[in-house]
């Protein structure tokens, strides 16, 4: 009997007992009946690309699969199992909108042998494009590397994309994440719990920790928070998300009695309180670090006060709080007491060592910050006038990314002002900006942006700045733009290309 004589039910039973990758490769495009059976949605949801990846024909079949089959079924795939040979090809050829499970199977004996026998320095940068991949892949990979690397002393584990909702890196693998040789760890994590796990003694030779925390939240684990951390000599702790749980960090710092260098980059929100200043840092943290010889920091405090009896210090008061204590040169700017319901203060060591300079308000009076590449300017009370943008352009000569958050209209926009140039600005976010600032930055009559590549803007603002796409397009900073992000989709007008020739 010919296989074509079997009814569909029998054929499906046979197919379900075979590897679906082989079936798809063999049956797709043979005839319409085989296409209908092989491409059945129940049959193609789970794909395992590792079954025959040692065969000589694997590369040929993978090529055809990626070019001819995946584009037809990618929107229905729920689960993928990938190996070394297939991971890059399969993940990059199409998107997988319904994918929720990813398994990665690596059996590279050479890599395992190197990690096990001789590798002392290992640098891993993950660049997955979807958050779902991290949830499965990241903790497993971290634990595996530590289990194989018997001589590892310097480990960098950096993520390009993170989601703060992902579980702690150490929750599932706490017993495996240990090392008796590791002295330096650079790592991106999602929670403060991860930081405490790292410092709980599992890395008993760790002397240098460079850690970036996605968001500092209340502690969820029952880790011992009283044990002294005596081996640690250098700590760099960064968290760019605003936290209301700064008080969870202070006890951790007090346990580091032998710390010699400390670097902090924090955004702190305090309710019915005052700014973090030199007195607070000294009395609450630094006094517990007698061996500290270098303190590099950028700390922004956002205070939200409803109690009228709280008097905020002036910027002069902030500067005086650092005098006669063990600080190098200090910079600061602070909103005055008239804005105490919602006010900001930024204190930082000089020369400034970070590439980010965020939450800049009208209280900022300028300086020179050659290392800064990203700036966020924000003010809920006062408008940004032309002179303020001049200060920004002069203070950050190598600025590449700028976000403007202010819905207050300018008071002096009708006056004649000096032309401003941002020679390196490539990314501009105007989504939360008043139309005055859209005009300020996108009109070449006021500001020149020769390198602008990426613009985020409200659609209504785009309509206004172009006068519904009727203004002279040559007078706008759109010539080099490669990406345009708006808050809602719209039908491009016929002359859209004259405004955005690169889009």
N, C-alpha and C positions, 0 to 999 in steps of 0.2 A: 504493500500500500504506500502511495506517495504521501509525504507529509502534508501536501496541500489538500488531501482528502479529509484530514481530520477536522472536526468542528472547532469553532473558536474556543469553546470551554476546555477541550483537551489540549489545544495548543497553549493556552494560557497556563494550564497546570504544568506543562513541560517547561515553559519559559520561566516560571517562578522558581524552578529548581536549578536554574543556570545563572551564571553571573550576568547581570543586566548590562554591564559595559560591553561584554562580548556580543550579547544579543543585539544591542543597539547598533554596534559596529557592523554586524553581519546582515541584519535584516532591513535597516532603514534604507529606503530608496530602491529596494528590490522590486516591490510592487505595492499597490495601494492597500491591500489586505494586511501585509506584513507591517507597513507603516502604521496602520490603525492599531494593530496589536502591540507592536514594540513601543509606540509612543503613548500608550495608555497612561493617563495621569497617575493611576495607582502604582504603576510599574516603574516610573521614572523619578519618583520623589526622593529615593535614596540611591546614591551612586558611590560605589567603591572603586577608586582608581588604582588601588594597590595590589589587586589580585594577581595580575600578570605583568607587573612592571619590571621583571627580570628577563622577559622574553625578548628575542631579537626583533620581533615585529612590533614591540610596544610603541616605539617612537612614531612609526608610521600610523598605527591606529590612533594614537593620541593626537597627531596632526589632523587627521580627518574628523575626529570627535570634536576638536576645538573649533574647526572652521565650518563644519557642516551640521553637526548635531546639537551642540550646546546652544547655538543661537536660536534653535527651534524650541528648546525645552527649558531654558534657564529660569523662566518665570515660574516654573512649577516645582523646582527642586527645593526640598526641605533639609536634606542631610547630605554631607559630602565627607568622604574619607580620602585623604590625599597623602601621597608620598613625596619624596624629594624630587622626583622627576616631573611630577604633575602639579605641584603646588602653584608655581608661578604661572604656568600656562593656563591652568583652569581658572584661577582666581582673577586673572587680569583680562581674559578674553571677553567676558560679559559680566553684567551685574546679576545678583541673586536676591531679588526682593523678598522671597519667601524663605530664605535660608535661616535656620535657627540652630543647626547643629553642625559643628566642624570638628573632625578628628584629623590629627596630623601624625603620620607614622614615619619616624626617622630611624633607620638602622645603620647609620654611617659608622662602621667600625673604626675607620681611620680617625674621625673626630673623637669618638669615645676613647680610643687609645691615647690620643694626644692629651685630652683632658685628664685622663687617668694617670698618665705617666710623666708629663713634662710641662704642660701649660701653666704658667704662673700669672699671666695677665690676659683677661678676656673682656672684650668690649662687644656688647650686643645691643643693637638699636632695632626695635620693632616698628614696622611701618604699615600695619594693617589698616585698610581703608574703612572697615566697618567695626562698630563697637562690639557686635556679637562675637567676633573672632577673639577679641581680647579675653572675654569672659571665660572662654574655654582654654585658651592657649597659654596665656601669660603665667598663671600660678604654676601650671605643670612644668613649663619650660624652666622657670627659675629654680624650682626644686630639683629638676633633673640635672641641671648644670652643676649645682652644688653637690649633688650626690656623686657625680662622676669626677669632678675636678678635685683631686686629692692634694694638689700642690698650689692651688689658687691663692694668690695674695692680693690681687687687684682686680675687682670685678665691676664693670659698668653695665647697668641694665636700664636702658632709657626707652621710653615709649613716646611715639609721635602723637598718638591720639589716646585720650583717656576719658573714662566716664566715672564720675564720682559715685554712681549707684552700684558699681561693681564691688563684690565682696573683698574683704581684706586679702592681701597677697598671702598672708600666713595662716589664715583661718583653716583652710583645708589641708595644708601641708606643714603645719607647725613642727611636727616631729622630724620631718625630712630636711627642713631649711636650717642646716647647721654647718659650721666649718670651724676647724681648729687652726687653720692657716691664714684665713682672710684677714688682711690688715687695712685694706681700703675698699670701701663700697660706695659707688655712685648709683643712685636708684631713684626712680619715680614711683610713688605709691599713691593710693587713694585716700588713706585714712591716717589719723594720728596713731591708731592702734598698731599699724604696721611699723611705725617708727619705734614704738615701745617694744614690740616684738624683737626688732633688730638689736635693741640695746638691752635685752633681758639676759644676756650671757651666752646665747647660742653661738655668737661669734666672739670667742673669748680673747682673740688677739686684735680685735678691731680697734684701730687708733684714729682712722679718718673716715668720717661719714659725710657724704654730700647727698642730701635728700630733698626731693621736691614733693610736697604733699598737695594733692588735688584740692582738698578742702578739709579744714580742721573742724571736726564736729565733736560732740560728747563722746567720751570713751565708752566702748561697748564690751570690752574684754575685762577679764579679772587678772590682769598682769600686775605683778608686784611693782608699785610705783615709789617704793621707799629705798630700794637697794642702791648704793652708791655706784656710779659708773666711773671707775678709776682709770681704765685703760684708754679712754677716749682723749685724744689730744687736739683734734680739729673737727669742728662741726660747722657745716653750712646747711641751713634750713630755710627753704623757700616755700611760700604758699601765696599764689597771686589772688586767690579767692578771699573775699571778705569773711572774717570769722568773728563770731560773738563768744568764742571759747578760748580766748587768749589765756585765761586763768588756768586752763589745763596744761599749758606749756610751761608756766613758771616753775612748778615743782620739778619738772623734768630737768630744766636748766640748773636748778639748785643741786642736783645730784652729781654734776660734772665737776668735781672739785679739782681735777688735774687738767682741765681744758686750757690750752695755750692760745688757740685761735678760734674765734666765733664769728660767723657770718649769718645775718638774719635779713630776710626780706618778707615783710608781713603787712597785711591790711587788717586792722583791728577795729571792730565796732563795739562801742561802750555805751551803755544806757545809764542815764542819770549819773554821769561821772565826768572826769576831765581828761585832758590829753596825757598820753604817755610822754614823759620828758626825761631829762638826764637824771634827776633825783630818783624817779621811779626805777629806771634801769639799773642805777647803782645800788639802791637799797634792796631791791627785790631780786636781782639776778647777779650782777657783777661782783658784789661783795662775797658771794659764795664761790667765786672762781679766783682764788689768790694767785694762781700761776698764769692767768690770762695776760698776754702781751699784745694782742691785736684784736680789735673789735670793728668789724665792717658791717654796716647796717643801713637799711632803708625801712622805716616804720611809719605807716600812715595810720592815724587815728581818726575814725569817724565817730563823733559823739552825738547822741540823740537825747536831748535833755528836755524834760517837761517841768522840772523843778526850778523855780525862778531864783533860788538861793545859791545855785552853782555858778561861780564866776570863773570864766575861762581865762587862762593866762594869755597875755599878748605874745607876739613873736619875740620881743625883747626878753620877756620872762622866760620863754623857752630857751633862748640862747644862754641866759644867766644860769639856768639849771645845770648846764654842763661845765661851768667854770669851776676850777679847783678840784676836778675829779679826773680820773684817768682816761680822758678822751683826747683824740687828736682833733683836727679842725672839723667843725660841725656846720652843716647848713640846715636851714629850716624855713618854713613859712606856715602861718597859722591864721585861720579866720578869727576875727576879733569877737568880743563878747556880744555884739549886736546880733550875731548869727548863732547863738548858743543852742537854739532848738535843734539845729542840724548843721554842724560845723566840722571842719577838717583841719588837721595839723599833720605836716610831713616833716620828719626829722631824718637826717641822713649824714653819714660820715663822708668826708672829703679827703682826697679826690673821689668822686662818685664812681663806683665799680660795676654797676648793673646796667643791662641794656634796656631795662624798662623804667619808665618814670610816669607813674599813673596817678590819677586823682589830683591833677593840677587845677587849682582854683585861681580866682582873680587875686588872691593874696600872694601868689608867686611873683617875685620881682626880678627874676632872671639871674643867670650865671652862665658858665660855659660847661656843657656836658658832652664831651666828645665821644663817649662810649654808648650813649643812649641811642636806641634805634626805634623804640616804641613809646608813644606818649598818649595818654588819655586825659583830656581836659574836661572838667565838669564843674558846673555851678548851678545850683537850684534857685539862687536868690538874685544874683547880679548878672547882667549881660556881659558878653565878651565884646570889647570894642576893638577897633583896628590896631591900636597901640599894643594891646595884649598879644595879638597874633604876630606883631613885629618882635616882641620879646620872645615868643616861642620859636620863631624862625632863627633868631640870633643865638638863643641858648642851646638849641639842639641842631647843630650844623649838619649832622649826618642822619637826620630823622628819616625813617622809611615808612613807618606806620603811624597814623594819627586817627583818633576817634574823638569826635566832638559831641558832648552831651549837655545841651542847654536849650531850653525852650523860651528864653526871654529875648524879646526883640532889642536890637541895638538902639541906643539913644542918639548916636552921632553919625549915622550911616550916610547922611547927605553931604557931609563935609568932604573936602579933597584931602587925600592921604597919600603917603609914600607907597610906592609899589612894593609888594612883598614877593619873595621867591623861596620856594622849598625845593632845592635842586635835586634831592634824592628821594622825595616822597613818592612811594609806589602804591601804598594802600591807604585809602581814605574812607572812613565810616561816618556818614552824615545822617544815619537813620533816626537818631534822637536829637537832631539839630534843627533849630528854627530856620525858616527860609532865608533870613538875613545872612546866616553863616554859609548856607548853600551858595548864595550869590557871592559872598566874600571869597570862597575858595574855587568856585567853578567858572567865574568870570575872569577872563584874562586881563580885564581892565584893572583888576585889583590884586590878583594873585597869579603867579606863574607856577605851574606844576609840570615840568617837562618830562618827568618820569612816571606819571600817574598811570598805573596798570589796572588797579582794582578799585571799584567804587561801589559802596553800599548806600542806598538812598531811598527815601519814600517816593512812591510813584507820583504823588501829588506835587512833591517838591521838584521832581524832574520835569513835570508838565509846566510848572511855574517858571523855572529857570530857562526853559526853551520857548516859553510862551506858546505852549502846545505845539512844539516843534515848528515854529515859524521864525524864531530869531536867527540871526546870522550864526551858523555853526562854527565859523572860523574864530569867533571871539570867545569860545568856551574851551575848557581844559579837557577835551575828550579825544584828542588826536591819537594818543598812544594806548587808549583804554582797551584792555583785553577781556575784562570781566565786569559785568554790570549786574548787581543784585538789588532787586526792589522788593517792597513788602507785599506786592501782589503782581500777578501776571498781567500782561497787556498785549494787545495786538500792535505789532510794530507798524508805524506809518510808512508810507512809500519812501519818504526821504530820510528814514532812520539811518541808513548807511552814510549819509552825508554828515551826520553828527558823530557816528561811531564807526569810522571806516575799518577798524580792526575787528569788529564784532560780526 
